[in-house]
Amino acid sequence: MLDYLSKLNEQQYKAATCVDGPLLILAGAGSGKTGTMTHRIAYMIKEKNINPYNILAVTFTNKAAGEMRGRVEDLCGRYPGMWISTFHSSCLRILRKEADKLGYDKNFVVYDTVDQKAVAKAIIKELELDEKIFAPAYILSVISDNKENQISASDFLIKAGSFGPNKTLASCYTMYEEKLKSNNALDFDDLILKTVELFEKFPDVLSAYQNMFKYIMVDEYQDTNMLQYKLIKLLAGSTKNICVVGDDDQCIYEWRGANIQNILSFEVDFPGAKIIKLEQNYRSTGNIINAAHSVIENNKGRKDKKLWTASDDGEKIEYYRADDDKEEARYIAAKINKLKREDPTLSFKDFAILYRTNVQSRRFEECFGSLGLPYQVLSGLRFYDRKEIKDMLCYMRLILNPKDDISLIRVLNEPKRGIGDKSQQNIQTVARLNGWNLLEALGSDVVLDGLSSRARDEAINLVNTIKSLSVEQNNMSVSDLYDTLLFKTGYMKALEDMHTVEADGRVDNILEFKSVIAEKEKECSEADETLTLESFMEGLALVSDIDNHDPDADSVSLMTLHSAKGLEFKVVFMPGMEMGLFPSYRSMDKGDNLEEERRLCYVGMTRAKERLFLSSAELRMLYGKTDFTSESPFLSEIDKKYLTGHAVYDKKKKNISSDRFNPVSKYNGNDSYVSPIAAAYNAKTRASSIVQKATLAGVEVLPGDKVEHEKFGVGTVIKSEDNVLTVVFDGCGTKNLAKDLAPLKKV
């Protein structure tokens, strides 16, 4: 065996030295696929005398491409300009040479997301569309989806028909393409789309690149979408010297276009393909590997393979069923401290907490912050640093202090109100000249008269909302204030109208913020106190002021399961192993989605090198509602001989299925089960129910009139000024009330 291949195991060696014809390398988690790929490239160059520039190796991230390129250079020297790169970089390189054939100058520009949004906004303005309905992010999402499926603007126009929103979206798509073309620009999706179009329209160009790329290698093949698949199949040509590396058990990105059938049907696309399985795992202990396999083998849509390891069995996987999600966080924190005491070689950076959804990070951030445990939130921001949470905090600060100009500047166009930079400068000038704060200036005639009709209405609504809630803050609960803000500012509706995955995640976060409020209200109620907006904001400042940790610092890593792919840690915790959370309720609608959730579970489990801890909470608060939970079915799929700790489904001998559908819970406020989906729905719609209560908006009320308040009873009006009534109630004294918000009626 050649020296540089001597460290490969038998299967890796077979894969590295199999050069001609189609080859599928099924590389399980931790099986050394990157090393195998780089040794294969080195073998082709050093032993087969293949020209390095006749090899095309593509992957998905610049980091992966850089690592692969570096390893190849270590093995066989540096070859400047060698084609080891991402899909998009390779296509950009091709288009720089061939773009003129598609009617573009070769010096075309590539628009980033900011440029794309600017184009979308221009289109919205030209077509005089309602941005609340046709948000830029929504339009761009529709265009991107069509491009990924190779549906042109003209095809989409035919498909859309003559009526409805699709007709408008088709017009936006057409104008978008025209604007990009006139500016000699391509967007990120175009890089692959236009390369495929180039090869399909110009067979001579395709032939030239087929002759150049005599050997093609594709990493993470299970994550390829339709366009990437088509690109590779075109380039493979008649020689069929194509090697794809991947693991169908780790296909977890179908929600963003990845097609698992690309890897499952490889032998159909390339008859006579050889299949080599890399099944020896070099990362995890035997118990972890076997437990993960006992879960993933329940998937029907997968290749037959099973990871094994020469390592010891190690510790069994530990499962813990907490009473609630607070206890779950405390349990994990205590376990980390205990393991560090028992093993001085462990550092905080050896621990990772992998959760299904970003909103789960909050509980750990609060717990770790209070205990002084260092942590970092990877592939995302800390909960209180996320844009949507900061936006809502600014709105709440404005209610406390309408003179807070900094907060107003942040939310003035969140959501979009048509108040542009020029108008904002005018507002600040008017405020400065008159000695007003920005809210006062915004509501003045001199500012309002200079705004467009839509911007004027939005500005008036914003000013009235802040003023009314500022008056009402002591008469409403903090949760009611928050719901009303979401509704009256249009913040929630603007996110829902975007119809994007990113917007859905932001909606989840602002609904999860209701859990923070609900908990504080519950704590105050148990102490026979009332939570005020002022005390809530003061308490929150202590949490939100915790500094982010340096990425290189010794800290526990918190991240989603999707973000953890490709990483490994000595100790891994997977909290939230509950039906509805993991697997999610959305995945239950379709079997294929459930299989992807199971693959995600497999990915999470195989991140652990030495210890794996799973946990769930019997009661979990999400989106402001506390519900009983059922344990995840994935727990019952783990072979019990690899599991220790609490018995799955058996703890406390409770009838789980019965409790699921009709538990008696003081937290729910009624006797019926409220699922997480229903909780989210209730949270979204609660604001609507608040504002639908009877008010005295638009009704003339004079001093001496009798009014009745839903909470305070009957009182006498002693002062009426604009939107504010001063009322003396028999049982609770004098109150200032906002006519358009307070639940009042004249007696």
Secondary structure, DSSP 8 states (H G I E B T S, - for coil): --GGGTTS-HHHHHHHH--SS-EEEEE-TTS-HHHHHHHHHHHHHHTS---GGGEEEEES-HHHHHHHHHHHHHHH---TT-EEEEHHHHHHHHHHHHGGGGT--TT-EEE-HHHHHHHHHHHHHHTT--TTTS-HHHHHHHHHHHHHTT--HHHHHHHH-SSHHHHHHHHHHHHHHHHHHHTTEEEHHHHHHHHHHHHHH-HHHHHHHHHH-SEEEESSGGG--HHHHHHHHHHHTTT--EEEEE-GGG---GGGT--THHHHTHHHHSTT-EEEEE-B-SSS-HHHHHHHHHHHTT-SSS-S---B-SS---S-EEEEEEEEHHHHHHHHHHHHHHHHHH-TT--GGGEEEEESSGGGHHHHHHHHHHHT--EEETTS--GGGSHHHHHHHHHHHHHH-TT-HHHHHHHTTSS--S--HHHHHHHHHHHHHHT--HHHHHTSHHHHTTS-HHHHHHHHHHHHHHHHHHHHTTTS-HHHHHHHHHHHT-HHHHHHTT-SHHHHHHHHHHHHHHHHHHHHHHHHHHTT----HHHHHHHHHHHHT-----TTSS-EEEEETTTTTT--EEEEEE---BTBBTTBGGGGG-HHHHHHHHHHHHHHHTTEEEEEEEEEEEEEEETTEEEE--B-HHHHHS-GGGEEES-TTTGGG--HHHHHHS--BTTTTBSS---HHHHHHHHHHHHHHHHTS---TT----TT-EEEETTTEEEEEEEEETTEEEEEETTTEEEEEETTTS-EEE-
